[in-house]
């Protein structure tokens, strides 16, 4: 019996529940915010970071003309964009239109690092890649190029892009894909163009004007390729059904489970054994009826009934009155007084029940937020107004649900009761995405579960 009480003690076990919940919320917040963070995108040519004497940049910083006298192979007029290509996406792309190819058409487009020697064409030096117009060759870190695509000249539009999902550079000509090459350069890369002959002139397009190449279709195709790879993976029969069902059981949605079974044609559902597909629902179904009632009480704001029910059904959970679960319930009772506009009752309750948590250091910030509700004339519009939303009730309901599951026979690990199988899979998916981006130098689209679900719904 002692081992079953460990998770609900006022010490480390109890705070593990809170810490795990906090880490879970933080992980999703970081993933979501990272996915939504706006990145600076190249928008003009950097006149300060160029070879200077060999080219002239237009006043709008969108065109370059060669004005020097090309006496040597290093008399190149190269110029980079004002900032590196953004990386938190599937692909980045820009274009260049040749206004005048001059006599030799020694024009180039590609990507270079910040320290690149701008008296050289992209691709001639290490850590750079470029597609050259005079020979149609691709240069990738050395002066010797390789046959790649057609030459380009006056009035042609060529483009250069980075496919972060495949870690490749790709190049286009007049709206058609020319080819791809492995991207083996680490770090941030700058869109770069170069002219190397008399009268050569080019204009760049960083997206302010429509591209000749349909980059949106390209990105869509890349997403479909990823989905096709996922679709080819084989899973055990009905595994998605049992994942959803275990989630509903885990959080005590008894009525929804029954409806789900009826819709699925399972009147007396067979519970698979671990040997069948890894699922064992005995733990998830533990005290299902009681957990359903407790959740309903909390979502209705009836915290007094939760206290009475827990003392009757699971007294071991309430044994330590300064545990985290007691703090969450007392805080929610205080919040319900605020929601009802009963401020005097809230103050009395805080003095009687919340005061006992003032000496518990890990709860300082949360307790401060809860008490702060009293400081605002309209707390719903304050910086702590989220505590009055239904999401806060759901958070408390999930915590109570987890603590009840922790008392089930055979519950040994925190992971067994803190999260459902579906959430564990999503956590694993998020972690795999982070690991994949780490392998690619933190480049590529950031996984956002909310975006994925929304996209799937739109397609359906």
C-alpha positions in Angstrom: 0.0 0.0 0.0 2.9 2.4 0.7 4.1 2.3 -2.9 0.6 3.4 -4.1 0.7 6.4 -1.8 4.0 7.7 -3.0 2.7 9.6 -6.1 0.3 11.6 -4.0 2.6 12.5 -1.1 3.4 16.2 -0.6 7.0 15.6 -1.5 8.8 14.8 -4.7 6.1 12.4 -6.1 3.4 15.0 -5.9 5.5 17.7 -7.5 6.4 15.3 -10.3 2.8 15.5 -11.4 3.0 19.3 -11.6 6.5 19.4 -13.2 5.5 16.9 -15.8 2.4 18.9 -16.6 4.5 22.0 -16.8 7.1 20.5 -19.1 4.4 19.1 -21.3 2.7 22.5 -21.7 6.1 24.2 -22.2 7.1 21.7 -24.9 4.0 22.4 -26.9 4.2 26.1 -26.3 7.8 26.2 -27.6 7.0 24.0 -30.6 4.0 26.1 -31.5 5.7 29.5 -30.9 8.7 28.4 -32.9 6.5 27.3 -35.8 4.7 30.7 -35.8 7.7 32.9 -35.3 8.1 35.3 -38.1 11.5 35.2 -39.8 13.2 38.0 -41.6 13.2 37.3 -45.3 15.6 38.7 -47.9 14.0 41.8 -49.5 16.8 43.7 -51.2 20.5 43.5 -52.2 23.1 44.4 -49.6 25.1 47.2 -51.1 27.5 47.3 -48.2 28.5 43.6 -48.5 29.6 43.4 -52.2 32.7 43.5 -54.3 32.2 47.2 -54.8 34.3 48.2 -57.8 32.9 45.8 -60.3 29.1 46.3 -60.1 26.6 49.1 -59.5 23.5 48.4 -57.6 20.3 50.3 -58.5 18.7 52.8 -56.2 15.9 50.3 -55.3 18.6 47.7 -54.5 16.9 45.2 -56.8 19.2 45.3 -59.9 22.9 44.9 -60.5 25.0 46.0 -63.5 28.6 45.2 -64.2 30.6 48.4 -64.6 34.2 47.2 -64.2 36.7 46.0 -66.6 37.1 42.2 -66.3 40.8 41.6 -66.6 41.0 38.6 -64.3 38.9 35.6 -63.3 38.5 37.2 -59.8 37.1 40.5 -61.2 33.6 39.4 -60.3 30.7 41.6 -59.2 28.9 39.5 -56.7 26.3 40.7 -54.2 24.3 39.0 -51.4 20.8 39.6 -50.1 20.3 41.8 -47.1 19.8 38.7 -44.8 20.1 35.0 -45.0 17.4 32.6 -46.3 14.8 31.8 -43.7 15.0 28.2 -42.3 11.8 27.4 -40.5 10.0 26.2 -43.5 10.0 23.4 -46.1 11.7 25.4 -48.8 13.0 28.9 -49.6 13.2 30.3 -53.2 14.2 33.5 -55.1 14.6 34.4 -58.7 16.8 36.5 -61.0 15.9 37.9 -64.4 18.7 38.6 -66.9 18.1 42.0 -68.4 21.3 42.0 -70.4 23.6 39.0 -70.8 26.4 41.1 -72.3 28.9 39.4 -74.6 29.6 36.3 -72.6 26.7 35.9 -70.2 29.0 35.1 -67.3 26.1 35.4 -64.8 25.5 33.2 -61.8 22.9 32.6 -59.1 23.2 30.6 -55.9 23.8 30.6 -52.2 26.9 31.6 -50.1 27.8 31.9 -46.5 28.2 35.4 -44.9 32.1 35.3 -45.2 32.1 34.4 -48.9 34.6 36.3 -51.1 32.4 38.5 -53.3 35.0 38.8 -56.0 34.2 35.2 -56.9 31.1 33.6 -58.3 28.8 31.5 -56.1 30.1 27.9 -56.4 33.7 28.7 -57.0 34.6 28.8 -53.3 34.0 26.4 -50.5 30.6 26.7 -48.7 28.8 28.0 -51.8 26.8 26.6 -54.7 25.9 28.3 -58.0 24.2 27.7 -61.3 26.1 29.6 -64.1 24.6 31.0 -67.3 27.6 30.9 -69.7 28.0 27.1 -69.6 24.9 25.8 -67.7 27.2 24.2 -65.2 26.7 23.7 -61.5 29.6 24.8 -59.3 29.6 23.4 -55.8 32.6 24.5 -53.8 35.3 24.5 -56.5 36.2 26.1 -59.8 35.5 23.0 -61.8 31.8 22.7 -62.5 29.6 19.8 -63.7 27.1 19.7 -66.5 23.7 20.6 -64.9 21.2 22.4 -67.1 20.7 24.7 -70.1 22.6 28.0 -70.5 20.6 31.1 -69.8 20.9 34.6 -71.4 19.0 37.9 -71.9 15.3 37.8 -70.9 15.6 34.4 -69.1 14.5 34.1 -65.5 16.4 31.6 -63.3 15.7 30.7 -59.7 17.5 29.2 -56.8 16.1 27.5 -53.8 16.7 25.3 -50.7 14.6 22.3 -50.0 15.0 21.8 -46.3 13.0 18.6 -46.2 15.4 16.8 -48.5 18.5 19.0 -47.8 19.0 19.9 -51.4 19.5 23.0 -53.5 17.3 23.3 -56.6 17.4 25.6 -59.6 14.9 26.6 -62.2 14.8 28.3 -65.6 11.8 30.1 -67.0 9.4 28.5 -64.5 10.7 24.9 -65.0 12.7 22.9 -62.5 16.2 22.3 -63.9 17.6 20.0 -61.2 18.7 19.5 -57.7 22.0 18.9 -55.8 22.8 17.8 -52.3 23.1 20.6 -49.8 26.2 19.8 -47.7 26.8 23.3 -46.4 26.1 24.0 -42.8 24.8 27.3 -41.3 22.9 30.2 -42.7 23.1 30.9 -46.4 22.6 34.1 -48.3 20.9 34.4 -51.7 23.7 35.5 -54.0 24.0 36.7 -57.6 27.0 37.6 -59.7 27.9 39.4 -62.9 31.3 39.1 -64.6 31.3 40.9 -68.0 30.7 44.2 -69.6 27.1 45.4 -69.7 25.8 42.4 -67.8 22.7 43.3 -65.8 20.2 41.3 -63.7 17.2 42.0 -61.5 16.2 40.0 -58.5 12.8 39.0 -57.2 12.5 38.1 -53.5 8.8 37.5 -53.7 7.4 41.0 -54.1 6.4 40.0 -57.6 4.9 36.7 -58.7 7.5 34.1 -59.4 7.9 32.4 -62.8 8.3 29.1 -61.0 5.3 27.9 -58.9 7.0 27.5 -55.5 3.7 26.9 -53.7 3.0 23.8 -55.9 6.6 22.7 -55.3 6.1 22.9 -51.5 2.7 21.1 -51.7 4.3 18.3 -53.7 7.0 18.0 -51.0 4.4 17.7 -48.3 2.6 15.1 -50.3 5.8 13.1 -50.6 6.2 13.1 -46.9 2.7 12.0 -46.4 3.1 9.2 -48.9 6.1 7.9 -47.0 4.1 7.9 -43.8 1.1 6.2 -45.5 3.4 3.4 -46.6 4.2 2.5 -43.0 2.2 -0.6 -41.8 0.4 -0.6 -38.5 -1.5 -3.4 -36.6 -5.1 -3.7 -37.6 -7.4 -1.2 -35.8 -4.5 0.4 -34.0 -5.9 3.9 -34.5 -9.2 2.8 -33.1 -7.6 1.6 -29.9 -5.4 4.7 -29.6 -8.5 6.9 -29.7 -10.5 4.6 -27.4 -7.6 4.5 -24.9 -7.5 8.3 -24.9 -11.2 8.5 -24.1 -10.9 5.9 -21.3 -7.8 7.6 -19.9 -9.6 10.9 -19.3 -12.8 9.3 -18.1 -15.1 10.2 -21.1 -17.3 7.2 -20.4 -20.4 8.4 -22.5 -18.1 9.2 -25.4 -16.5 5.8 -25.2 -19.9 4.1 -25.3 -20.9 6.2 -28.3 -17.6 5.6 -30.0 -18.1 1.8 -29.6 -21.6 2.0 -31.0 -20.5 4.0 -34.0 -17.7 1.5 -34.5 -20.1 -1.4 -34.3 -18.5 -2.7 -31.1 -21.4 -3.5 -28.7 -19.2 -5.6 -26.4 -15.7 -4.5 -27.4 -12.9 -7.0 -27.2 -10.1 -5.6 -25.2 -6.8 -6.6 -27.0 -4.0 -8.1 -25.0 -0.5 -6.6 -25.1 0.6 -9.5 -27.3 -2.0 -8.4 -29.9 -1.0 -4.8 -30.5 0.6 -3.4 -27.4 -2.6 -2.1 -25.8 -3.8 -3.0 -22.3 -6.9 -1.1 -21.3 -7.3 -2.3 -17.7 -5.4 0.6 -16.4 -7.2 3.2 -18.5 -10.6 1.8 -17.5 -9.8 1.9 -13.8 -12.5 3.7 -11.8 -14.0 5.0 -15.1 -17.4 5.8 -13.7 -15.9 7.8 -10.7 -13.5 9.6 -12.9 -16.3 10.6 -15.3 -18.3 12.1 -12.3 -15.2 13.9 -11.0 -14.6 15.5 -14.4 -18.2 16.6 -14.7 -18.1 18.2 -11.2 -14.9 20.1 -12.1 -16.1 21.3 -15.5 -19.3 22.5 -13.9 -17.3 24.4 -11.2 -18.6 22.2 -8.4 -15.3 21.8 -6.5 -17.0 21.2 -3.2 -18.5 17.9 -4.6 -15.0 17.0 -5.8 -13.6 17.3 -2.3 -16.4 15.2 -0.9 -16.1 12.5 -3.5 -12.4 12.2 -3.3 -12.5 11.9 0.5 -15.1 9.1 0.1 -13.6 7.3 -2.9 -9.9 8.0 -2.8 -9.0 9.3 0.7 -5.3 8.5 0.1 -5.2 11.3 -2.5 -6.4 13.9 0.0 -4.3 12.5 2.9 -1.7 15.3 2.6 -3.6 18.7 2.6 -0.6 20.6 1.2 -0.1 18.3 -1.8 -0.1 19.8 -5.3 -3.4 18.2 -6.1 -5.0 19.8 -3.0 -3.4 23.1 -4.1 -5.0 22.9 -7.6 -8.4 22.1 -6.1 -8.3 24.8 -3.5 -7.1 27.3 -6.2 -9.9 26.2 -8.4 -12.5 26.7 -5.6 -11.1 30.2 -5.1 -11.3 30.8 -8.9 -14.9 29.7 -8.9 -15.7 32.4 -6.3 -14.1 35.0 -8.6 -16.1 33.7 -11.6 -19.3 34.1 -9.6 -18.4 37.6 -8.5 -18.3 36.5 -4.8 -15.2 38.5 -3.8 -15.7 38.5 -0.1 -16.1 34.7 -0.1 -13.0 34.4 -2.2 -11.0 36.5 0.3 -12.3 34.4 3.2 -11.5 31.2 1.4 -8.0 32.3 0.5 -7.3 33.1 4.2 -8.7 29.8 5.3 -7.3 27.4 2.6 -4.8 29.0 0.3 -2.7 30.5 3.1 -1.3 27.1 4.0 0.5 27.0 0.6 2.4 30.3 1.1 5.4 28.5 2.5 5.7 26.1 -0.4 8.3 27.7 -2.6 7.6 25.8 -5.9 4.1 27.1 -5.8 4.9 30.7 -5.4 4.4 31.9 -8.9 1.1 30.0 -9.4 -0.3 31.1 -6.1 0.6 34.7 -6.9 -1.3 34.5 -10.2 -4.3 33.0 -8.5 -4.4 35.6 -5.8 -3.8 38.4 -8.4 -7.4 37.8 -9.7 -8.5 40.0 -6.7 -6.5 42.9 -7.9 -8.5 43.6 -11.1 -11.9 45.2 -11.5 -12.5 42.9 -14.5 -10.1 40.0 -13.9 -11.3 38.3 -17.2 -9.4 41.0 -19.1 -6.3 40.9 -17.0 -3.0 39.1 -17.6 -4.3 36.3 -15.4 -7.6 36.1 -17.1 -6.8 32.7 -18.6 -7.4 31.2 -15.1 -11.1 32.0 -15.6 -11.4 30.1 -18.9 -12.7 26.6 -19.2 -9.2 25.4 -20.1 -8.1 25.9 -16.5 -11.0 23.7 -15.3 -9.9 21.1 -17.8 -6.3 21.3 -16.5 -7.5 20.6 -13.0 -9.8 17.8 -14.1 -6.8 16.2 -15.9 -4.7 16.4 -12.8 -7.4 14.8 -10.6 -7.9 12.2 -13.2 -4.2 11.4 -13.3 -4.0 11.1 -9.5 -7.0 8.6 -9.4 -5.2 6.5 -12.1 -2.1 6.6 -10.0 -3.9 4.6 -7.3 -4.8 1.8 -9.7 -3.3 -1.6 -9.1 0.0 -2.1 -11.0 0.6 1.6 -11.6 4.3 2.0 -11.0 5.7 4.7 -13.4 4.6 8.3 -13.6 4.1 7.9 -17.4 1.5 5.3 -16.8 -1.0 7.8 -15.4 0.2 11.3 -16.4 -0.4 11.0 -20.1 -2.6 8.9 -22.4 -1.0 6.8 -25.1 -2.1 9.3 -27.8 -0.2 12.1 -25.9 2.9 9.9 -25.6 2.8 9.3 -29.3 2.5 13.0 -30.0 5.4 13.8 -27.6 7.5 11.2 -29.4 6.5 12.7 -32.8 7.5 16.1 -31.6 10.8 14.9 -30.2 11.6 13.0 -33.4 10.9 16.2 -35.4 13.3 18.1 -33.1 15.9 15.5 -33.5 15.5 15.6 -37.3 15.9 19.3 -37.4 19.0 19.1 -35.1 20.6 16.7 -37.7 19.9 19.3 -40.4 21.4 22.1 -38.4 18.1 23.3 -37.0 16.7 23.9 -40.4 13.4 22.9 -41.8 9.7 23.2 -40.9 9.0 23.1 -37.2 6.4 20.5 -36.2 3.2 22.1 -35.0 0.5 19.6 -34.0 -2.3 22.2 -34.1 -1.3 23.1 -37.7 -1.2 19.5 -38.7 -4.7 18.8 -37.3 -6.1 22.0 -38.9 -4.5 21.1 -42.3 -5.9 17.5 -42.2 -9.4 18.8 -41.4 -9.2 21.3 -44.3 -8.2 18.5 -46.7 -11.0 16.2 -45.4 
